[in-house]
Amino acid sequence: MPAMATMGISTNTRLLGLAIIINGELEVYKVQLHKSSWSLSKANQLITSLEACVRQYSIKQVILSIPPAHCQTKEFLCLIERFKQFFQQKNIPVIGESSSVLHYFIGEHKRKTKKKLMRALVERFPELRVEYEKEMRNKNKYYIKLFEAVGMAALHEQK
């Protein structure tokens, strides 16, 4: 019987961060850029990009990183609803989790920043070092969605 996997997703209508963790090991991690303007067709394209991973790995749960309410557009909410419908059709539970829970990785008495989150995740998953270094050189942040997805999957995999 294949091992059960936890999938973490952090998305907006432009970027999709994806991570799959199996037995504490980071199996898949990637970020995808979808430049086209928002449409239902784009939402379907984002969902289609997940199908291969869902087929290949025995996903037991999906954790969606949900940003604060003031960052949620109607397009984002539509996309999240489409994700939930897709996974519900496959009988895979979806857990929406506030992105603020990722502060768990930083520590209780430290200032919470995305850079510190990424550093903490690199300590736990050294294979992310290359993406961390790229992100530190980027003027426009690109890989943070990847790190959020990894954090969500890792947080729920240990539960």
N, C-alpha and C positions, 0 to 999 in steps of 0.2 A: 504494500500500500504506500503511495507517495506521501511525503511529508506535507503537512498543511502549512500554507503560507499566509502571511499577513501583508496586505498591500496598503501602502501609504500613498496618498495623492494630495498634492498641493497645487492649486490651479487658480488662474484667473482666465479671462477670455483670450489671453494672448500666450501665456506660458503654462506648461503642464509639467510638474515635477512628479516622478513616479519612483517608488521604491518597493521592493519585495524582500521580505526577511523570512527565512526559514530556519527554525531552530537556532535563533540568535545570529545567524550568518546573513550578511547582506548579499543577496543573490543577483538582484537587478537594481540598477539605479541609473536614471537618465532624466534629462530635461528636454522638452520639445518646444520649439517656437512655432506659433501659428500666426503669421503676419496679417492674414486677410481680415477684413472688417467683419464685425459680428453678424451672424445669421444662424438660423436653425441648421443649415447645412454645415456650418463650421462646428456646431455642437456635435452633430453626427460624426464629423471627421475626427474630433477629439475622442469620442467614444470608440470609434472604429480602431483608433490607434492603441486602445487598451485590449482589444479582443485577443490578440495573439498571446499576450501574457496571461490572460484569464484561462485560455485554452491550455497553455503549456504548464502552468503551475496550478496546484490544487489550492485555490484561494479560500481560506476559511472566513476571512473578514476583510473589509475595506475601511480604512480610516481616512476621512476627508478633513483636511485642515480648513477651518472656517475662520476667515479674518474678522476683525471687529465690524460691527454693524455699519459704521460710517464708511467702510471701504467696500460695501456690498452694493453693486449696481443691480438693476433689474435683469440685465443680461447675465451677470454672474449667478444670480438666484435661479434663472432659467437653466443655466448649464448644470448647476448642482442638482436640480430636480431631474434633469435628463440622466445624470450619472446614477442617481438613486433608482430611477426606473430601470435602467440597464441592468444594474446589479440585482435588483429585486426579481427581474425575469429569470435570472440565473440562480436564484435562491441563495444569494450571498449577502449576509447582513452588512449594512453600511452604518458606520458610526461617525457622526459629525462632531468634531472636537475643536474647541477654540484654540487658535494658534498660540495663545498665551500659556497653554499647558507645557509647551516646549521649554519654558523657563526651568523646568525640573532638571534639565541637563546642565544648567549653568551653576546652580547652587543657590542656597537660600539668601545669603547675605552679600551677594555680588550684584552689581548693576547689570541689568538685563539688556543685552544688545544682540543684534543678529550676528555680528562678528564673533562674539563669545559663544553663541549657540553653535556656529559652524566649527569653531575651534574644538569645542567639547565633543562634537560628533566625529571630528577627524581623530581625536584621541581614541574614541571607541571603535571607529571603522577607518583604519589607516589608508585603505584604498581610496578614500575621498580626498586625500591630500592634493592630488593634481587639480581637482575641481576647486578646492579651497584657494589654491595659489592663483588659479585663473581668475576667480572672483575678486581677489584682492587687487588684481591688476585692472579689472574692468571699471570703466567709468560708470556705465549703466549696469546695474545689478541684474544678473541673469540666472546664476546658479542657486540663489536663495530658495527658490521653489523646490529644487532638488533636495536641499538640506532639510527643509520643512517636511517633505514627504518621508525622508529617511527617519527623521525624529519621530514623526507620528507612528510609523510602522514599528520602530524600535520600542517606543513607549508601550504600545499595546501588545507587542510580541512577548514582553516579559510578564504580562498579566496572566 
